[in-house]
Amino acid sequence: MGVAKLIARLSRPFPEARSAGWKRCAVVLRATAEQEAAREAFAAGRDLALVAGAGTGKTSTLVMMGSASRGQGLYVAFNKPIAAEARKRFGPNVRCRTSHSLAHQAVGRRFQGRLDASRHMPLSPTARLLGLDRDLAVDKKRLRATTLARLVMEMVRRFCYSTDEQVAARHLGAVNGLDDRGVQYLLSDQMALAEQPFAAFRHLPDHRRVCGPVFAGSADLGGADADFIVDGLLIDCKATIRPHSLNRAAVQQLAGYLLLDYDDTYSIDRVGLYLSRHGSLITWTVPQFLNGLGARAPLPQLRRQLRDHLRQSKQAKRPAHG
């Protein structure tokens, strides 16, 4: 029997799909007993988790489940090619998306400036920020300041991706043309530079250096977390290419984070914007910041007012019962 005839014999769209009058419906192979059980459980509205290895028919089972209902469904894929392939198999009642596209739909506008900006600062300004204003002679090899800057940033990146607590020699990448003695000499210069960004924070206890802090009021906005809090300084990072024209939204976002700390968990006494493409940190004391925004009430009162407003708004949106 030819392959085409075999597939035609095994192919069997579900009756529900035919009766729905869909113009596009995936061809479904004959279900196994386990797939049929999964489909029935799904059609009955029961909670269901499919756990199986690669190539065992999980997606085919999901296609069967999708065709068993006229309700709307969502298939979340790891990347675009998988989502595009899934669209060819599922019926029109199932949307096929990537997790990244869902995240962008939910919060993408808030971070569009960062997404549009380049991820990489050119090496020349990086070298200047690191204080690398001259080349380094190692044996007979001369390493340019920009090369040294690249090596330092690679060390920092490898350290940040590791579980190590200190920058170490193993975080230095390969350097062509240097023997062991030359590498050791280079390390003595690079280690201090790579450790420099972290040195000021080493002495701080964990609760005084927080990455991605969540506030007491975050849930009132459906989830909101800032970038960093370091020793009482609330920092929000911006990747704008025009630092002199920061919009009002950037400042309002920073103010929102400050006010969402209802119970003063983080003891914030300063706020700042870090312009990552320019290596600049702009800071204000909390009184300076609030005065600049025209606030007349003290911070605790502003926090209570925001909390009451958000919770009253949420209560008013709930549907009435009875």
C-alpha positions as CSV (number, residue, x, y, z in Angstrom):
1,M,0.0,0.0,0.0
2,G,1.4,3.4,-0.9
3,V,2.1,6.1,1.7
4,A,-0.6,8.4,0.4
5,K,-3.3,5.7,0.6
6,L,-2.2,4.7,4.1
7,I,-2.5,8.2,5.3
8,A,-5.9,8.6,3.6
9,R,-7.2,5.4,5.3
10,L,-5.9,6.5,8.7
11,S,-7.0,10.1,8.5
12,R,-10.3,10.8,10.2
13,P,-11.5,14.3,11.1
14,F,-13.7,14.3,14.2
15,P,-17.4,14.6,13.6
16,E,-17.5,17.8,15.7
17,A,-15.1,19.4,13.3
18,R,-17.2,18.5,10.2
19,S,-20.4,19.7,11.8
20,A,-18.8,23.0,12.8
21,G,-18.4,23.8,9.1
22,W,-14.8,24.9,9.5
23,K,-13.1,25.8,6.3
24,R,-9.7,24.7,7.7
25,C,-9.4,21.7,10.0
26,A,-6.3,19.7,10.7
27,V,-6.2,16.1,9.5
28,V,-6.1,13.9,12.6
29,L,-4.7,10.4,12.7
30,R,-6.6,7.6,14.5
31,A,-6.3,8.1,18.2
32,T,-4.7,5.7,20.5
33,A,-6.5,4.6,23.7
34,E,-4.4,7.1,25.7
35,Q,-5.1,9.9,23.3
36,E,-8.8,9.1,23.3
37,A,-8.8,9.2,27.1
38,A,-7.1,12.6,27.1
39,R,-9.6,13.9,24.6
40,E,-12.6,12.7,26.6
41,A,-11.1,14.2,29.8
42,F,-10.6,17.5,28.1
43,A,-14.1,17.5,26.5
44,A,-15.6,16.8,30.0
45,G,-13.9,19.9,31.3
46,R,-11.5,18.1,33.7
47,D,-8.0,19.4,34.5
48,L,-5.4,17.6,32.4
49,A,-1.6,17.5,32.1
50,L,0.1,15.6,29.2
51,V,3.5,14.3,30.2
52,A,5.4,12.4,27.6
53,G,8.7,12.3,25.8
54,A,9.7,13.9,22.5
55,G,8.0,12.5,19.4
56,T,5.3,10.5,21.3
57,G,2.3,12.5,19.9
58,K,1.7,15.3,22.4
59,T,0.9,17.9,19.8
60,S,-1.3,15.4,17.9
61,T,-3.2,14.8,21.1
62,L,-3.6,18.6,21.6
63,V,-4.9,18.9,18.0
64,M,-7.5,16.2,18.8
65,M,-8.5,18.0,22.0
66,G,-8.8,21.3,20.2
67,S,-11.1,19.8,17.6
68,A,-13.2,18.3,20.3
69,S,-14.5,21.7,21.4
70,R,-15.8,24.8,19.8
71,G,-14.4,26.9,22.6
72,Q,-11.4,29.1,22.2
73,G,-8.0,27.7,23.0
74,L,-4.4,28.8,23.2
75,Y,-1.3,26.8,22.2
76,V,1.9,28.3,23.5
77,A,5.1,27.4,21.7
78,F,8.8,27.9,22.4
79,N,9.6,29.8,19.2
80,K,8.0,31.2,16.0
81,P,8.7,28.2,13.7
82,I,6.9,25.8,16.1
83,A,4.0,28.3,16.4
84,A,3.8,28.7,12.6
85,E,3.7,24.9,12.1
86,A,1.1,24.5,14.8
87,R,-1.2,27.0,13.0
88,K,-1.3,24.6,10.1
89,R,-2.5,21.7,12.3
90,F,-5.0,23.3,14.7
91,G,-8.4,24.5,13.9
92,P,-9.4,28.2,13.8
93,N,-10.6,28.1,17.4
94,V,-7.0,27.6,18.7
95,R,-4.6,30.5,18.7
96,C,-0.9,29.5,18.3
97,R,1.5,32.0,19.9
98,T,4.9,32.1,21.4
99,S,5.4,32.9,25.1
100,H,7.5,35.9,24.0
101,S,4.6,37.3,21.9
102,L,2.2,37.0,24.8
103,A,4.6,38.8,27.1
104,H,5.1,41.6,24.6
105,Q,1.4,41.9,24.1
106,A,1.0,42.3,27.9
107,V,3.9,44.6,28.8
108,G,5.8,45.3,25.6
109,R,4.8,48.9,25.4
110,R,6.3,49.6,28.8
111,F,9.7,48.3,27.6
112,Q,9.6,49.3,23.9
113,G,12.4,51.8,24.3
114,R,14.7,49.1,25.7
115,L,13.6,46.6,23.1
116,D,14.3,49.0,20.3
117,A,17.7,50.2,21.6
118,S,20.9,48.5,20.8
119,R,22.0,45.9,23.4
120,H,25.7,46.8,23.1
121,M,27.5,50.0,23.9
122,P,30.5,50.6,21.5
123,L,33.8,49.6,22.9
124,S,35.4,53.1,22.8
125,P,32.9,54.7,25.3
126,T,33.1,51.5,27.3
127,A,36.8,51.9,27.6
128,R,36.5,55.5,28.7
129,L,33.9,54.6,31.4
130,L,36.4,51.9,32.7
131,G,39.2,54.4,32.8
132,L,41.1,52.6,30.0
133,D,42.8,55.4,28.3
134,R,46.0,53.7,27.0
135,D,47.1,50.4,25.5
136,L,48.6,47.6,27.6
137,A,51.9,46.0,26.6
138,V,52.1,42.3,27.5
139,D,55.4,40.7,26.4
140,K,55.7,41.6,22.8
141,K,52.0,42.0,22.3
142,R,50.2,45.3,22.6
143,L,46.5,45.2,23.6
144,R,44.4,48.2,22.6
145,A,42.2,49.9,25.2
146,T,39.1,48.7,23.3
147,T,40.3,45.1,23.4
148,L,40.9,45.4,27.2
149,A,37.4,46.9,27.6
150,R,35.9,43.9,25.7
151,L,37.8,41.4,27.9
152,V,36.6,43.2,31.0
153,M,33.0,43.1,29.9
154,E,33.3,39.5,28.9
155,M,34.6,38.7,32.4
156,V,31.7,40.5,34.0
157,R,29.2,38.7,31.7
158,R,30.7,35.2,32.5
159,F,30.7,36.0,36.2
160,C,27.1,37.1,36.1
161,Y,26.1,33.9,34.3
162,S,27.9,31.8,36.9
163,T,27.1,30.8,40.4
164,D,30.4,32.1,41.6
165,E,30.5,34.7,44.4
166,Q,33.7,36.4,43.2
167,V,35.2,37.3,39.8
168,A,37.8,34.7,39.1
169,A,40.6,34.0,36.6
170,R,38.4,31.4,34.8
171,H,36.0,34.2,33.8
172,L,38.7,35.6,31.4
173,G,38.2,34.6,27.8
174,A,40.9,33.3,25.5
175,V,43.5,35.9,24.4
176,N,45.5,34.9,21.3
177,G,49.2,35.3,21.3
178,L,49.8,35.2,25.1
179,D,51.6,32.5,27.0
180,D,50.8,31.6,30.6
181,R,53.0,34.3,32.0
182,G,51.4,36.9,29.8
183,V,47.9,35.8,30.8
184,Q,48.8,36.1,34.5
185,Y,50.1,39.6,33.9
186,L,46.9,40.5,32.0
187,L,44.8,39.0,34.8
188,S,46.4,41.2,37.4
189,D,45.2,44.2,35.4
190,Q,41.8,42.8,34.4
191,M,40.6,41.4,37.7
192,A,40.5,44.7,39.5
193,L,38.5,46.3,36.6
194,A,36.1,43.4,36.4
195,E,35.5,43.5,40.2
196,Q,35.1,47.2,40.2
197,P,31.3,47.4,39.5
198,F,30.6,45.0,42.4
199,A,33.1,46.2,45.0
200,A,30.9,49.0,46.5
201,F,28.1,46.5,47.2
202,R,30.0,43.6,48.7
203,H,29.6,44.9,52.2
204,L,25.8,45.3,52.0
205,P,23.5,42.6,53.5
206,D,21.3,40.8,51.1
207,H,18.1,42.8,51.9
208,R,19.9,46.0,51.0
209,R,20.8,44.9,47.5
210,V,17.7,43.6,45.7
211,C,17.3,42.7,42.1
212,G,13.7,42.9,40.7
213,P,12.1,44.1,44.0
214,V,8.4,43.4,44.4
215,F,6.4,45.8,46.5
216,A,3.5,45.5,48.9
217,G,1.3,47.3,46.4
218,S,2.5,45.4,43.3
219,A,-0.6,43.1,43.4
220,D,-2.9,46.1,43.3
221,L,-1.5,46.8,39.8
222,G,-1.6,43.2,38.6
223,G,2.2,42.9,39.3
224,A,4.9,45.5,39.2
225,D,8.6,45.2,40.0
226,A,11.4,47.7,39.7
227,D,14.9,47.0,38.5
228,F,17.1,47.4,41.5
229,I,17.3,48.7,45.1
230,V,20.8,49.2,46.4
231,D,21.3,50.6,49.9
232,G,18.1,52.5,49.9
233,L,18.5,53.8,46.3
234,L,15.7,52.7,43.9
235,I,17.1,52.4,40.4
236,D,15.1,52.1,37.1
237,C,17.2,51.4,34.0
238,K,16.6,53.2,30.7
239,A,18.2,52.5,27.4
240,T,17.2,55.7,25.6
241,I,19.6,57.1,23.0
242,R,18.4,60.7,23.8
243,P,18.9,61.2,27.6
244,H,18.0,64.9,27.4
245,S,14.5,64.1,26.4
246,L,13.3,61.5,28.9
247,N,9.5,61.5,28.8
248,R,7.1,62.0,31.7
249,A,6.2,58.3,31.7
250,A,9.8,57.4,32.8
251,V,9.6,59.7,35.9
252,Q,6.0,58.6,36.7
253,Q,7.0,55.0,36.6
254,L,9.8,55.7,39.1
255,A,7.3,57.6,41.3
256,G,4.9,54.7,41.1
257,Y,7.5,52.2,42.4
258,L,8.3,54.5,45.2
259,L,4.7,54.8,46.3
260,L,4.0,51.1,45.9
261,D,6.3,50.4,48.8
262,Y,3.3,50.9,51.2
263,D,5.0,49.5,54.3
264,D,8.4,51.0,53.6
265,T,9.9,47.5,53.3
266,Y,13.0,48.7,51.4
267,S,13.6,52.0,53.3
268,I,14.0,53.9,50.1
269,D,15.6,57.3,50.6
270,R,16.8,58.0,47.1
271,V,15.6,57.3,43.6
272,G,17.5,57.3,40.3
273,L,17.4,56.6,36.6
274,Y,20.4,54.7,35.2
275,L,21.0,55.5,31.5
276,S,22.6,52.2,30.4
277,R,23.8,53.4,27.0
278,H,25.6,56.3,28.5
279,G,26.8,54.9,31.8
280,S,25.1,57.7,33.7
281,L,23.2,57.5,37.0
282,I,20.9,60.4,37.8
283,T,19.7,60.4,41.5
284,W,17.5,62.5,43.7
285,T,16.7,62.3,47.4
286,V,13.1,61.3,48.0
287,P,12.2,64.9,49.2
288,Q,13.8,66.4,46.1
289,F,12.0,64.0,43.8
290,L,8.6,64.5,45.3
291,N,9.0,68.3,45.5
292,G,10.0,68.3,41.8
293,L,6.8,66.5,41.0
294,G,4.8,69.1,42.9
295,A,3.8,66.8,45.8
296,R,2.6,68.6,48.9
297,A,1.8,65.6,51.2
298,P,4.5,63.5,53.0
299,L,5.5,60.2,51.5
300,P,3.5,57.9,54.0
301,Q,0.4,59.9,53.2
302,L,0.9,59.6,49.4
303,R,1.4,55.9,49.8
304,R,-1.9,55.5,51.7
305,Q,-3.7,57.6,49.2
306,L,-2.4,55.5,46.3
307,R,-3.3,52.2,48.1
308,D,-6.8,53.4,48.9
309,H,-7.4,54.6,45.3
310,L,-6.1,51.4,43.7
311,R,-8.1,49.2,45.9
312,Q,-11.3,51.2,45.6
313,S,-10.9,51.2,41.8
314,K,-10.5,47.4,41.8
315,Q,-13.5,47.0,44.1
316,A,-15.6,49.2,41.8
317,K,-14.8,47.0,38.7
318,R,-16.0,43.8,40.3
319,P,-19.4,42.7,39.0
320,A,-22.3,42.9,41.5
321,H,-23.8,39.6,42.7
322,G,-27.3,38.8,43.9
